[in-house]
Amino acid sequence: MRRFGSAAFGWCVATLPLAALAATEAADEMVEVDAQHAEGMPQLDPDTFASQIFWLVVFFALLYWLVSRKILPAIEQILETRRRRIADDLDRAAALRAEAEEAYTRYESGLADAHAAAQARLAEVRERVQTEQAERQAKLDADLAARAKEAQQRIRAAREQALAGIDSVAVEAARAATSRLIGVDVGEDEARRAMQAVRGEAA
């Protein structure tokens, strides 16, 4: 805008001689005009040309002063205000964009962290369930093994008890049969040894 003001001032200064020359030529031409015609148009009176040129110069000077000091600064201020407003709007838009990108980055990071935490929690729960299931299975296996062993022991004891009862009955039956058949009373120990001998031969 300052360059524009300087150019306007140069143009005004350059036009002043031309305006003065044009006024002088017009004055020379008007000298030849009829006096009556001159009396009808005071601005064509050669006696007023000097004052007209003076006021023309004054008018151009005032016009330049008005343009350079009032109009051009106002225009420059308006343009500067508009430039600053545009720059502020661009800065604000850039800041908002940066904030939006930062918020999106935080959202993506939070989403990734939540997904990772969920996966870790799921793996932890799965591992705990598997551990508890393995512990329950091991406990169940141990319980079943203990019950099977106890059942085998009970079966063995019942078998031994049953066999002992059978042996006693067999010994008594053998003693009774011997006493009836041959009339000899055989002792319990002797009859038991004889039965064991017979069982051993049969085996």
Residue, then its C-alpha position, 0 to 999 in steps of 0.5 A: m500500500r505504501r508503494f501504491g501511495s508513492a506511485a499515486f504521489g508520483w503520478c500527481v506530481a507528474t501530471l501537474p506540469l501537464a495540467a499547467l501546460a494545458a491550462t496555459e495553452a487554453a489561456d492562449e486560445m481563449v485570448e482570441v475568443d470574442a470579448q462578449h463570449a468571454e464576458g458570458m463565461p468567467q472561467l474563460d477570462p484570461d485574467t483568472f487563469a493564474s488563479q485557476i491554475f493555482w487552485l488546480v495545483v491546490f486541488f491536486a495537492l489536497l487530493y494527494w494528501l487526502v488519498s495518501r493520508k486518509i483513503l490509502p491508510a484506511i484501505e491498507q488497514i482494512l486489508e491488513t485486518r482482513r489478512r490478520r483475520i485470514a491468518d488467525d482463521l488458518d491458525r485456528a483451523a490448523a490448531l483444531r485439526a491438530e487437536a482432532e488428530e491428537a484426539y483420534t490418536r488417543y482414541e486409537s491408542g485407547l482402543a488398542d490398549a483396551h483390546a490388549a487388556a481384554q485379550a490379556r484378561l481372557a488369556e488369564v481367565r482361560e489359564r485359570v479355568q484350565t488350571e482349576q480344571a486340571e486340579r479338579q481332574a487330578k483330585l478326582d483321579a486321586d479320589l477314584a484311585a483311593r476308592a479303587k484301592e480301598a475297594q480292592q482291599r475290602i474285596r481282598a479282606a472279604r475274600e480272605q475272610a470267606l476263604a477262612g470261613i470255608d477252611s473252618v467249615a471244611v476242617e470241621a466237615a473233614r473231622a466229622a467225616t473221619s470220625r464217622l467213617i473210621g471212628v477216629d477223632v482228628g484234631e483241628d490242627e491236624a485236619r487243617r494241615a491235611m487239607q492244606a496238603v491236599r490243596g497244595e497237591a491240587a494246585 
